[in-house]
Every structure is written in structure tokens, then in C-alpha cells.
């Protein structure tokens, strides 16, 4: 997909962060945008930014964990625009907790959004992407889909699952001869509200704000920079997009050290704050 002029792009989690930056980027490239988020005000603001850039954009309130709602959203987009060319499953949440302390409610909450949300979106829109004759799916995993980190077991599990799901899907599209490109996106630290809006960052507003500030210090890439990398990956039909120098680090460590990285990180973890240190 060399250009996006007149192409219909569906983006989840478009109310802020990477999703918003990606929507604005594609708006400037002439795409038609179907944007969604659980935050109605946030996605409405993104629609306004896209319209200011001259694009046609429609916002929807959508919980990607709700499978029936995602399928209804796919039908709605087809009714509105007649086709879908690009799908970016971007919506996600965070959870910081050890396996020992993590509640089942929090575990399921994260997995329903971060993995099942991706699977729901892929299954709902895939027939339409195939029918378009020129489609592309970009599923957002994480650097935590490349390497396990203590206190991130649920997030690791979901993001590793996204990676495996997406890599398998790409192969299936090639085997079937469908003209649908597939890319797995692994952002490093991006300056978004994912920590502040997640769970496990703290029990008080002060603790949550502190955790957000600490995350901002190590988040080296802007949402706009991430959006550019994703668009470049889609245009090149790249199997994998690593965003930021920290993403390249996370990709390299298991390759160089192998499974022994787990022991190294475990020992570092005794010093506290290992996820922040990495």
C-alpha cells in the first residue's frame, strides 16, 4: 500500500496517544477515517483534528473487549464507507502486578482488551479487508511482547499473544494468496497516558501521578514518531515494526543472551523498579 488517498482506515484506541497521532497522520495523507475509543470525548477531539486536516472522519464509542459490539462496528463502517483498507488494532491498557498479588478480575480485564480486542477486531474486519483487494492489518503489541519483565506478567502474556497471533496471520494471508499485508508493531516507551489510565500504578492520585511522571522520563518516543513508524511499516508491508531505541534493545537482548536474560533481569529486579530501569 504505497499511498492512503481515499483508503478507509479503521483505528481503535484513537482517543489519545498513538491512535490519535496515527489518525492525524493518515488524515494528512488523504485517508478516510473510522475512529473508535471508549473515551467519547477523546475520540471526538481526534475527529476534529482530522477534519481540520481536510479528512473525512467519523468517531465511534467502542469497547474492543465486547465482541458483538466490534462486529456491529465493522458492519457500521461498511455501511458508511463501503469498504475497509486498513485496520490498526491499537487499543490497550496496562497493569502492574506480580502473579502472586494479581487479581483474576484485573488479569481478565487486561487480557480482554489487549489480546481479545485485537482478535475481535481482526476477525470482524478481515473479510472486508480481503474483499477490498488491497488491505493491511497492523496489530499493536509492545516491547513486552519481545521480553518478559517482572510485575508485567499479564501485559507480557497479552502482548506475546498478539505477536504470535499476528505472525501466524501474516503467514496465512500469504498461503491463501490474499492481498492483505500484516504487521506486528512493538512500541517502546511512548509518551502516552497508558500508565496513568491503567491499573496497579498506585492507590492514590498522587501515587498514580508519580508513576506517570516516572514513565514519561523513560518514554523516549513521541506518539507522532510512533505514528510515522507505523505508517512506514504499512507502506513497506513490514512483518515487524520496532519503535524507539528501547524497542531495539528489547529485541536484541533475548537474541544475544538467550533465555538466561530471565536470570539477569531477575537479579536486577532485587534492586527494585526493574521495569523502569529497562
GILIN-V544132 format. One record per residue. RES is the residue in three letters. D_CENTER is the distance of its C-alpha to the mean C-alpha in Angstrom with 1 decimal. Layout:
RES & D_CENTER
RES & D_CENTER
This chain:
UNK & 20.0
UNK & 21.9
UNK & 21.7
UNK & 19.9
UNK & 23.1
UNK & 23.5
UNK & 20.4
UNK & 18.5
UNK & 14.8
UNK & 12.8
UNK & 9.6
UNK & 8.4
UNK & 7.9
UNK & 10.2
UNK & 12.7
UNK & 11.9
UNK & 10.1
UNK & 7.9
UNK & 8.0
UNK & 11.7
UNK & 12.4
UNK & 11.0
UNK & 13.2
UNK & 16.1
UNK & 15.9
UNK & 16.1
UNK & 18.7
UNK & 20.8
UNK & 20.7
UNK & 22.2
UNK & 19.4
UNK & 19.9
UNK & 16.9
UNK & 16.1
UNK & 13.8
UNK & 13.0
UNK & 12.4
UNK & 14.5
UNK & 15.9
UNK & 18.5
UNK & 19.9
UNK & 16.6
UNK & 15.7
UNK & 19.4
UNK & 19.5
UNK & 16.7
UNK & 18.9
UNK & 21.9
UNK & 20.4
UNK & 19.6
UNK & 23.1
UNK & 24.7
UNK & 23.4
UNK & 25.3
UNK & 22.6
UNK & 22.8
UNK & 20.0
UNK & 19.9
UNK & 18.0
UNK & 17.6
UNK & 17.2
UNK & 15.0
UNK & 14.2
UNK & 11.9
UNK & 13.8
UNK & 16.9
UNK & 17.4
UNK & 20.4
UNK & 18.8
UNK & 16.0
UNK & 18.9
UNK & 20.9
UNK & 18.2
UNK & 18.3
UNK & 22.0
UNK & 22.0
UNK & 20.1
UNK & 22.5
UNK & 25.4
UNK & 24.4
UNK & 23.6
UNK & 25.0
UNK & 22.3
UNK & 18.6
UNK & 17.8
UNK & 14.1
UNK & 11.2
UNK & 7.5
UNK & 5.7
UNK & 3.1
UNK & 5.5
UNK & 6.0
UNK & 9.3
UNK & 11.4
UNK & 14.9
UNK & 17.6
UNK & 20.5
UNK & 22.6
UNK & 23.2
UNK & 26.6
UNK & 25.8
UNK & 22.7
UNK & 23.6
UNK & 22.7
UNK & 21.6
UNK & 18.9
UNK & 17.9
UNK & 17.7
UNK & 16.0
UNK & 13.0
UNK & 13.1
UNK & 13.6
UNK & 10.4
UNK & 8.0
UNK & 9.9
UNK & 12.2
UNK & 10.0
UNK & 8.4
UNK & 12.1
UNK & 13.5
UNK & 11.8
UNK & 12.7
UNK & 16.2
UNK & 16.9
UNK & 16.2
UNK & 17.2
UNK & 20.9
UNK & 20.6
UNK & 18.7
UNK & 21.5
UNK & 24.1
UNK & 23.0
UNK & 24.2
UNK & 21.6
UNK & 18.0
UNK & 14.7
UNK & 11.5
UNK & 8.3
UNK & 6.0
UNK & 3.1
UNK & 5.6
UNK & 7.4
UNK & 11.0
UNK & 11.8
UNK & 11.2
UNK & 14.1
UNK & 16.5
UNK & 17.6
UNK & 18.4
UNK & 20.8
UNK & 19.8
UNK & 16.3
UNK & 17.4
UNK & 15.4
UNK & 12.1
UNK & 13.3
UNK & 14.4
UNK & 11.2
UNK & 9.2
UNK & 12.4
UNK & 12.6
UNK & 9.4
UNK & 11.0
UNK & 14.4
UNK & 13.6
UNK & 12.0
UNK & 14.9
UNK & 17.4
UNK & 16.3
UNK & 16.8
UNK & 20.2
UNK & 21.1
UNK & 20.6
UNK & 22.8
UNK & 25.4
UNK & 25.7
UNK & 26.0
UNK & 23.4
UNK & 22.4
UNK & 18.6
UNK & 16.6
UNK & 13.6
UNK & 11.3
UNK & 9.1
UNK & 7.2
UNK & 8.2
UNK & 8.1
UNK & 11.2
UNK & 12.4
UNK & 11.2
UNK & 13.6
UNK & 11.8
UNK & 13.2
UNK & 10.9
UNK & 14.1
UNK & 16.5
UNK & 14.8
UNK & 14.3
UNK & 17.3
UNK & 19.6
UNK & 19.7
UNK & 23.3
UNK & 25.8
UNK & 27.0
UNK & 25.6
UNK & 27.1
UNK & 25.4
UNK & 21.9
UNK & 22.7
UNK & 23.9
UNK & 20.8
UNK & 18.7
UNK & 21.3
UNK & 21.2
UNK & 17.4
UNK & 18.0
UNK & 20.7
UNK & 18.7
UNK & 15.6
UNK & 17.0
UNK & 14.6
UNK & 14.4
UNK & 11.6
UNK & 14.0
UNK & 14.3
UNK & 10.6
UNK & 10.9
UNK & 14.1
UNK & 12.9
UNK & 10.4
UNK & 13.3
UNK & 15.7
UNK & 13.9
UNK & 14.0
UNK & 17.6
UNK & 18.6
UNK & 17.0
UNK & 15.8
UNK & 15.0
UNK & 12.9
UNK & 11.6
UNK & 12.3
UNK & 11.7
UNK & 14.6
UNK & 17.8
UNK & 16.5
UNK & 14.0
UNK & 17.2
UNK & 19.1
UNK & 16.9
UNK & 17.2
UNK & 20.9
UNK & 22.1
UNK & 21.9
UNK & 23.4
UNK & 26.2
UNK & 27.1
UNK & 26.0
UNK & 25.7
UNK & 28.0
UNK & 25.2
UNK & 24.8
UNK & 28.4
UNK & 27.9
UNK & 24.9
UNK & 26.8
UNK & 29.8
UNK & 27.8
UNK & 26.5
UNK & 30.1
UNK & 30.0
UNK & 27.4
UNK & 23.9
UNK & 22.8
UNK & 19.1
UNK & 20.0
UNK & 22.5
UNK & 20.0
